[in-house]
Amino acid sequence: MAAPPTKNIGDLSGKWTMNKSQSNPLEPALALQGIGWLTRKAVGIATFTLDVKHYTGPPSPPADPSAPAVAHIEIDQLGTGGIKGTTEKRCLDNQFREHSDWLFGHVRGQTRWIDLPEISDEFLKSGWLDTDAEKGGPNGEKHLISYVESLDNGWTATQIWGFKEVEGLRKYVRNVVVAKGTERVEIQLVYDWAA
């Protein structure tokens, strides 16, 4: 289902379900991240829905809580078949924050607004809608960049979030590059609007 015209990178609140037929398989990226075979298979079978809360509030630690308010995105991933998802908590001030979860282990990451001219990687910047309707950041940015590095397993994951036209419909999409040493996996994740 197409994203509502009122949704852009400045307001992702709502439910988004991964469209598995339009997304790339997750397994190669999960393998590079050191996720075990059984878990990779279970995650590959499941369909995940993102329950997104997008709001403005004081920055998360380690930032000074008295600093100016910033955008936050909190996402609970709900998997079919009893597969447990992960929780994403992103504070869009580009500060590194550490986090641990059952799937990816101990990581640190940062998230901020970005526009295409700032992205050098050809895969990450490919295919995006680039109209004024996509402007959602505080300075008219059309995308988010999320960078995560594993503190246990040596991989990095860089994601660009935004909107693309997929099979004639406007969809929320993440272009993702997972890298470890000289190895690299590129995946595109496409999400249908669910509610």
C-alpha positions as CSV (number, residue, x, y, z in Angstrom):
1,M,0.0,0.0,0.0
2,A,1.3,3.5,-0.9
3,A,2.4,5.9,1.8
4,P,-0.1,8.7,2.5
5,P,0.9,12.0,0.9
6,T,1.1,13.5,4.4
7,K,3.9,11.1,5.4
8,N,7.5,12.1,4.7
9,I,10.8,11.8,6.5
10,G,9.6,14.5,9.0
11,D,6.7,12.3,10.2
12,L,7.0,8.5,9.9
13,S,4.6,7.9,12.8
14,G,2.3,4.9,12.2
15,K,2.7,1.3,11.1
16,W,4.8,0.2,8.2
17,T,5.0,-3.5,7.0
18,M,8.0,-4.8,5.1
19,N,7.0,-5.7,1.6
20,K,9.1,-8.9,1.2
21,S,8.5,-9.3,-2.6
22,Q,9.9,-5.7,-3.2
23,S,12.7,-5.9,-0.6
24,N,16.0,-7.7,-0.9
25,P,16.6,-10.8,1.3
26,L,18.0,-10.0,4.7
27,E,20.1,-13.2,5.0
28,P,23.4,-12.0,3.3
29,A,23.5,-8.9,5.5
30,L,22.7,-10.9,8.7
31,A,25.4,-13.4,7.8
32,L,28.0,-10.7,7.5
33,Q,26.9,-9.4,10.9
34,G,27.6,-12.7,12.5
35,I,24.0,-13.8,13.1
36,G,23.6,-17.6,13.4
37,W,22.1,-19.7,10.7
38,L,18.9,-20.7,12.6
39,T,18.2,-17.1,13.5
40,R,18.8,-15.9,10.0
41,K,16.3,-18.5,8.7
42,A,13.7,-17.5,11.2
43,V,14.1,-13.8,10.5
44,G,14.0,-14.5,6.8
45,I,10.6,-16.3,7.1
46,A,9.0,-13.7,9.3
47,T,7.3,-10.5,8.1
48,F,8.1,-7.5,10.2
49,T,5.9,-4.5,10.9
50,L,7.4,-1.3,12.2
51,D,5.4,0.6,14.8
52,V,6.9,4.1,14.6
53,K,6.6,7.0,17.0
54,H,8.1,10.2,15.7
55,Y,8.2,13.1,18.1
56,T,10.3,16.1,19.3
57,G,11.8,16.2,22.8
58,P,14.9,16.7,24.9
59,P,18.0,14.9,23.5
60,S,18.8,11.5,24.9
61,P,21.9,10.8,27.0
62,P,24.8,11.4,26.7
63,A,23.6,14.8,25.4
64,D,22.8,17.6,27.9
65,P,19.0,17.2,28.6
66,S,18.7,21.0,28.8
67,A,19.9,21.3,25.2
68,P,17.3,22.4,22.6
69,A,14.7,19.8,21.7
70,V,15.4,17.4,18.8
71,A,13.5,14.9,16.7
72,H,13.3,11.3,18.0
73,I,12.2,8.2,16.2
74,E,11.3,5.1,18.3
75,I,10.4,1.9,16.4
76,D,9.1,-1.4,17.8
77,Q,9.6,-4.2,15.3
78,L,6.8,-6.8,15.4
79,G,7.5,-10.1,13.6
80,T,5.0,-12.7,12.4
81,G,5.2,-16.3,13.8
82,G,6.4,-15.2,17.2
83,I,9.7,-13.9,15.9
84,K,10.9,-11.2,18.3
85,G,11.9,-8.0,16.6
86,T,14.3,-5.3,17.9
87,T,13.6,-1.8,19.2
88,E,15.2,1.2,17.5
89,K,15.6,4.4,19.5
90,R,17.0,7.2,17.4
91,C,17.8,10.7,18.5
92,L,18.4,12.9,15.4
93,D,21.3,15.0,16.7
94,N,24.2,12.9,15.2
95,Q,25.6,12.0,18.6
96,F,26.9,8.4,19.1
97,R,24.8,6.4,21.6
98,E,25.5,2.8,22.7
99,H,22.8,0.1,22.7
100,S,22.5,-3.6,23.1
101,D,19.9,-6.0,21.8
102,W,19.4,-9.8,21.4
103,L,20.0,-9.8,17.7
104,F,22.9,-7.4,17.0
105,G,24.7,-7.3,20.3
106,H,26.5,-4.3,21.6
107,V,26.5,-1.5,19.1
108,R,26.8,2.3,18.9
109,G,25.1,4.5,16.4
110,Q,24.2,8.0,15.3
111,T,21.3,9.4,13.2
112,R,20.8,12.8,11.5
113,W,19.0,14.6,8.7
114,I,20.7,14.5,5.3
115,D,20.3,15.5,1.6
116,L,21.4,13.6,-1.4
117,P,24.4,15.8,-2.3
118,E,26.0,14.8,1.0
119,I,25.9,11.1,0.2
120,S,28.9,9.8,-1.7
121,D,28.0,6.1,-1.9
122,E,26.2,5.4,-5.3
123,F,24.0,2.6,-3.9
124,L,22.9,4.6,-0.8
125,K,21.9,7.6,-2.9
126,S,20.2,5.8,-5.7
127,G,16.5,5.9,-6.7
128,W,15.0,8.4,-4.3
129,L,12.1,10.8,-4.9
130,D,13.6,14.3,-4.8
131,T,10.6,16.6,-5.0
132,D,9.6,19.4,-2.6
133,A,6.9,17.1,-1.1
134,E,9.7,15.0,0.4
135,K,11.1,17.9,2.5
136,G,10.6,16.8,6.1
137,G,13.8,17.9,8.0
138,P,14.2,21.1,9.9
139,N,16.1,22.6,7.0
140,G,14.1,20.9,4.3
141,E,16.1,17.7,4.2
142,K,14.6,14.8,2.5
143,H,16.4,11.9,4.1
144,L,17.8,10.4,7.3
145,I,21.2,8.7,7.6
146,S,21.7,6.1,10.3
147,Y,25.2,4.8,10.9
148,V,25.8,1.8,13.3
149,E,29.0,0.0,14.2
150,S,29.2,-3.2,16.1
151,L,31.4,-3.1,19.2
152,D,31.6,-6.9,19.3
153,N,31.8,-8.1,15.7
154,G,33.5,-5.5,13.6
155,W,30.7,-4.7,11.1
156,T,29.1,-1.3,10.2
157,A,25.7,-0.6,8.8
158,T,24.8,2.6,7.0
159,Q,21.2,3.3,6.1
160,I,19.5,6.1,4.2
161,W,15.8,6.5,4.8
162,G,13.4,8.2,2.5
163,F,10.7,7.6,-0.1
164,K,10.8,6.0,-3.6
165,E,8.4,5.1,-6.3
166,V,8.2,1.3,-6.3
167,E,6.0,-0.4,-8.9
168,G,4.1,2.9,-9.4
169,L,3.5,3.6,-5.7
170,R,5.2,5.9,-3.3
171,K,6.8,3.8,-0.5
172,Y,9.0,4.3,2.6
173,V,12.4,2.7,1.8
174,R,15.7,2.1,3.4
175,N,18.9,1.6,1.4
176,V,21.3,-0.3,3.6
177,V,25.0,-1.1,3.2
178,V,26.5,-3.6,5.7
179,A,30.3,-3.8,5.6
180,K,33.0,-5.8,7.4
181,G,36.6,-5.6,6.3
182,T,36.6,-5.8,2.5
183,E,33.1,-7.5,2.4
184,R,30.0,-5.5,1.6
185,V,26.3,-6.3,1.3
186,E,23.7,-3.9,-0.3
187,I,20.0,-4.3,0.5
188,Q,16.9,-2.3,-0.2
189,L,14.0,-2.6,2.3
190,V,10.6,-1.5,1.1
191,Y,7.7,-0.8,3.5
192,D,3.9,-0.6,2.8
193,W,1.8,1.8,4.8
194,A,-0.3,-0.3,7.3
195,A,-2.0,2.3,9.5
